[in-house]
Amino acid sequence: MIDEILPAAVTSGESFWDAADAWLFPEEETALGEVGGARRREYTTVRHCARRALGGLGFAPAPLPPGAGGAPRWPDGVVGSMTHCAGYRAAVAARRSDVRTLGIDAEPHAPLPEGVLEFIALPEELARVGRLARRFPEVHWDRLLFCAKEAVYKAWFPATHVWLGFDGAVISPESDGTFHARVLASVPAQQSSAEREFAGRWLVRDGLVLACALSPGHV
Ligand SMILES: CC(C)(COP(=O)(O)OP(=O)(O)OC[C@H]1O[C@@H](n2cnc3c(N)ncnc32)[C@H](O)[C@@H]1OP(=O)(O)O)[C@@H](O)C(=O)NCCC(=O)NCCS
């Protein structure tokens, strides 16, 4: 499903349940620590998905432990992203020579809890989401905005190592399944070349919202 919103250079793996044959490398085990239950299952299954995405690029299975800020560490020359929510796990990967950075997020397609939209949205985003909700009431635009923001953060952070709050980027979703993001946060001088614009695509299907944010020129 997620491949529908990915450009050709990006490979993916996804699962709608936890894979019984999924396994972890020792360094992934160490990073996970002594946790069990749902957290262990999502962490393991999403790495199973990620190894499928890596395989699609021609890479052998490799350890993908969390690194700085929780972002997964990918093999040299690879960029990627992972997401999990109830009933869904997905990972995407691309060669760094093809895509500078990317991020994905999945959420249940349901309204955000009371008060959350006002917390995460900038005034212009609130206005836009309100307009879209009046025209296309079948989409939970508040959740879609949240999902796109998380995808942008997952694309932004590995490229900059700079924290981004919910007011750190303006997201402009369109009804045609695309969105645009402009980061407002400042970055350290040595990272000033970091691109602040992201192009994105979104999809609502089977009770889920999926979003992918990419450095421009890839959507
Ligand atoms: C990190 C964050 C984006 C994760 O999103 P989430 O919806 O809670 O959870 P998801 O299941 O979709 O994603 C979790 C995966 O994201 C990845 N991830 C975690 N931190 C990350 C980071 N700093 N950069 C990139 N990817 C990260 C990991 O692979 C993680 O899975 P894992 O721990 O099993 O490896 C979220 O918890 C967060 O901190 N958000 C605040 C920052 C933000 O979104 N700002 C908005 C800017 S406009």
The ligand as an SDF file (V2000), in Angstrom:
LIG
                    3D

 48 50  0  0  0  0  0  0  0  0999 V2000
    9.8120   10.5480   16.7770 C   0  0  0  0  0  0  0  0  0  0  0  0
    8.3470   10.6200   16.3750 C   0  0  0  0  0  0  0  0  0  0  0  0
    8.2300   11.4300   15.0780 C   0  0  0  0  0  0  0  0  0  0  0  0
    7.8640    9.1720   16.1090 C   0  0  0  0  0  0  0  0  0  0  0  0
    6.5710    9.1750   15.5620 O   0  0  0  0  0  0  0  0  0  0  0  0
    5.3910    8.2770   16.1760 P   0  0  0  0  0  0  0  0  0  0  0  0
    4.1690    8.5200   15.3490 O   0  0  0  0  0  0  0  0  0  0  0  0
    5.3300    8.5120   17.6410 O   0  0  0  0  0  0  0  0  0  0  0  0
    5.8400    6.7730   15.9860 O   0  0  0  0  0  0  0  0  0  0  0  0
    6.0410    5.8880   14.6720 P   0  0  0  0  0  0  0  0  0  0  0  0
    5.7490    4.5060   15.0390 O   0  0  0  0  0  0  0  0  0  0  0  0
    5.3660    6.4390   13.4760 O   0  0  0  0  0  0  0  0  0  0  0  0
    7.6100    6.0250   14.4090 O   0  0  0  0  0  0  0  0  0  0  0  0
    8.5210    5.4610   15.2910 C   0  0  0  0  0  0  0  0  0  0  0  0
    9.7910    5.2410   14.5220 C   0  0  0  0  0  0  0  0  0  0  0  0
   10.2880    6.5030   14.0730 O   0  0  0  0  0  0  0  0  0  0  0  0
   11.7050    6.4030   13.9700 C   0  0  0  0  0  0  0  0  0  0  0  0
   12.2570    7.5470   14.6670 N   0  0  0  0  0  0  0  0  0  0  0  0
   12.2840    7.7870   15.9900 C   0  0  0  0  0  0  0  0  0  0  0  0
   12.8990    8.9540   16.2320 N   0  0  0  0  0  0  0  0  0  0  0  0
   13.2760    9.4570   15.0320 C   0  0  0  0  0  0  0  0  0  0  0  0
   13.9620   10.6360   14.6380 C   0  0  0  0  0  0  0  0  0  0  0  0
   14.4140   11.5340   15.5240 N   0  0  0  0  0  0  0  0  0  0  0  0
   14.1950   10.8340   13.3190 N   0  0  0  0  0  0  0  0  0  0  0  0
   13.7670    9.9350   12.3940 C   0  0  0  0  0  0  0  0  0  0  0  0
   13.1000    8.7870   12.7230 N   0  0  0  0  0  0  0  0  0  0  0  0
   12.8760    8.5760   14.0340 C   0  0  0  0  0  0  0  0  0  0  0  0
   12.1270    5.0810   14.5980 C   0  0  0  0  0  0  0  0  0  0  0  0
   12.4030    4.1530   13.5760 O   0  0  0  0  0  0  0  0  0  0  0  0
   10.8850    4.6660   15.3650 C   0  0  0  0  0  0  0  0  0  0  0  0
   10.6760    3.2750   15.4350 O   0  0  0  0  0  0  0  0  0  0  0  0
   11.6350    2.3380   16.3060 P   0  0  0  0  0  0  0  0  0  0  0  0
   11.8170    3.0200   17.6210 O   0  0  0  0  0  0  0  0  0  0  0  0
   10.9090    1.0420   16.3830 O   0  0  0  0  0  0  0  0  0  0  0  0
   12.9220    2.2680   15.5050 O   0  0  0  0  0  0  0  0  0  0  0  0
    7.4460   11.2760   17.4660 C   0  0  0  0  0  0  0  0  0  0  0  0
    7.3920   10.4610   18.6070 O   0  0  0  0  0  0  0  0  0  0  0  0
    7.9460   12.6470   17.8950 C   0  0  0  0  0  0  0  0  0  0  0  0
    8.8480   12.7910   18.7350 O   0  0  0  0  0  0  0  0  0  0  0  0
    7.3200   13.7090   17.3790 N   0  0  0  0  0  0  0  0  0  0  0  0
    7.6370   15.0730   17.7860 C   0  0  0  0  0  0  0  0  0  0  0  0
    8.4390   15.7880   16.7250 C   0  0  0  0  0  0  0  0  0  0  0  0
    7.5670   16.1560   15.5680 C   0  0  0  0  0  0  0  0  0  0  0  0
    6.8650   15.3280   15.0330 O   0  0  0  0  0  0  0  0  0  0  0  0
    7.6200   17.4290   15.1520 N   0  0  0  0  0  0  0  0  0  0  0  0
    6.7880   17.8810   14.0740 C   0  0  0  0  0  0  0  0  0  0  0  0
    7.5960   18.7800   13.1750 C   0  0  0  0  0  0  0  0  0  0  0  0
    6.5420   19.6970   12.0800 S   0  0  0  0  0  0  0  0  0  0  0  0
  1  2  1  0
  2  3  1  0
  2  4  1  0
  2 36  1  0
  4  5  1  0
  5  6  1  0
  6  7  2  0
  6  8  1  0
  6  9  1  0
  9 10  1  0
 10 11  2  0
 10 12  1  0
 10 13  1  0
 13 14  1  0
 14 15  1  0
 15 16  1  0
 15 30  1  0
 16 17  1  0
 17 18  1  0
 17 28  1  0
 18 19  1  0
 18 27  1  0
 19 20  2  0
 20 21  1  0
 21 22  1  0
 21 27  2  0
 22 23  1  0
 22 24  2  0
 24 25  1  0
 25 26  2  0
 26 27  1  0
 28 29  1  0
 28 30  1  0
 30 31  1  0
 31 32  1  0
 32 33  2  0
 32 34  1  0
 32 35  1  0
 36 37  1  0
 36 38  1  0
 38 39  2  0
 38 40  1  0
 40 41  1  0
 41 42  1  0
 42 43  1  0
 43 44  2  0
 43 45  1  0
 45 46  1  0
 46 47  1  0
 47 48  1  0
M  END
$$$$
